[in-house]
C-alpha cells in the first residue's frame, strides 16, 4: 500500500476516534498531499462533510489546472455526491481503498473519463465492517438509507 492511502487511512482512524464514520481521503498534486479530510458529518452536524468533501475543502481554493493533475484517495468508494465533486473539478484519478462495504457510481465515473483504481485494502474493509456492526443506524444515515 502506498503512503497516500496510508494517509487516507490515518484520516479515517482520526474520524473514528472522534466518534465519527471512519472514512478518510487525501488530495495529491505533483506527489504532495495538499488536502486531508475525514467524514465529519457527526462531529460537525453536517449534511455534506463526507471525507472527500472535507478533503477538498481543506485543500482550499485551487486552480482548475491543479485539479486536472491531481489524484484523490479515499478509503471507501465515493458516493454520488463526492463523485459529483470529483467530476466537477475534473480530477482524473481516484484511488479507492475498498468498495465491498459500499460502492458508489464507479462505472459512471469511469464512463466520464476518470481512472478509478480499487485496491481492495483489507485494512479499509475491516475498519468499515467494524464500524457498520457497531453503528448500523448511523451508517444507514450516512449513505441515505
Protein Blocks (a to p, Z undefined) as FASTA:
>chain_A
ZZklmmmmmmmmmmmmnopacddddddeehiafbdcddfklmnopaklcfklmmmmmnop
adfklmmmgccddfbdcdfklmmmmmmnopabdcdfbfklpccfkllmmmnopacddehi
aklmmmmmmmmmmmmmlmmmmnoZZ
